[in-house]
Amino acid sequence: MRTLYALLFCLLLTACGDKKEEDNKIFLPESNGNLNSISVVVDNDLWEGSVGENVRKIFAAPLNGLPVDEPMFKLRQIPPQVFDGFATRSRIILKIEKANLAPTTKIANNAFAKPQTVAVVGGKTNEEIISQLQENKAKIIDAFNKEEVKEKQRRINLDLLDVSAIQKKMGFSVNIPSAYRIAKAEDDFFWIRKNLSNSKTIEVMFYEVPLETITQGDSTVVDIIKMRDHITKTRIPGEDGIYMAVEDAYAPAMFETIIDNKPAYEVRGIWEMKGFTMAGPFITYAIEDKVNKRFLIADGYVYAPSLSKAEYVFELESMIKSIKIK
């Protein structure tokens, strides 16, 4: 098994090699695993102690913007003694290595299978390993998330909805599963829905606003929420004055990201229906499109009481991140 670890570190250290090395990997087996599930390769003693506690605290932390706690990733521990064969084909792997090595964190693609992202965190002591986890958690989570978004997009692309009308009227393309339908189509606004069961739905809106609508700084998230509340009230109002708005009791979380090589804001929070008992999570992306002097807004939300919602929000995230502005 020590040979396997040495091989893994060699792969990590040469992950940025030339094209010939990449060509040698074309014979790797296909990876497997449920979406957003990490195989954590770690000794039982470490898993049950402070190292495992930190791994769970970082990678199974509750997702932002959900009405009840759901983990960012599901974790499956694998003792190193059985990390071989089929077990090495997981799409995302976190390997914890306690050995006489300098503290290190390495991330590589396609080490044992393809597509695959492997992160190896090592150190001589528990404290060094925990320090590496804390210092590099954002980098590792980002790498894992990108791998899972890519896999979800691959699955989405197997059967796509015809969105040529969106491309023609709003100047961008987006990959959406054929299970969705266009519920409302205007020159500057599209509302797309997928029915789940018993009135449960996943929905996404696309629209645009002038660049000056959203200012940069402390008021950015306030501007985005104000903009969203206006759109949901005026573009998809319900009967008898019922309308959707961001729930005041839950502070939305905002992050900066990149979509189609353009800066974007990501906002996650909870919506509620004013005048009616309905609520759920939403995820809004405001993509800065300077060429067209606008923010392109992609806004997804879920109504699925009694169901776990993380997978539906992740589906919306993956769809929206496929946007290409023409």
C-alpha angles and dihedrals in degrees: 000000000000087000089057091054091049089051091050093052090048090052091049094049092050097039091115095051127133129287093269090064090049090051089056089062097060090095094060116123121253115271122238142193142105117287115274093010119131125204104216111202106200140130115268092241092054092044092053094046138056094302093056090044091057093045090054093044092053105037101029094045115136115271117246119251102026124123092227129027115274122168124253089227134008111234129217117186118216120187111229091240091069098036096116141102113356092010091065092060097075111129094231122030132180111197119194112199121187106189144122091288136118113263107276145165119197130177123196138170127229097003096151105358140006132283094020142138119203125188119192119195117187142173144145095251139029089251093055092049092049090048090053091049092051095045095047103032095108092051093048095046090049092051092048093046092051090052092051094045089051091051093047090049090051089056093045091052092061091081119013136190116239104252098166089123090061092050092048097047103032104026102239140092127223134178113236127169117253089241087079124080133203106249098176130015125185134153093267104016136058126181116194126184143187121197116220108178138302094017093312113141147177113213139180132192128200122197142136137234132187116271092248091061090080119046125199117244138039093341096053096099090043090054092049093049092047090050092048094049090051093051096047092047096048104031104039106022121164130223124293095015095307113149142160123256138165110270110251095208093063117063109221118234119230130200136175117237144155126252122177088352090300128115113255141175120231118202124185125187148117126288126202134191112244109225095014137065103253132115143152146146127298135192120200128189122194107195116197108229105180094171091063093034094238148096109243107215123207112183125180129182139174135218107190113134114195092015130101107256106192094090092051093050088048090053090054091047092051093048094049093047089060091068116129117188114215 
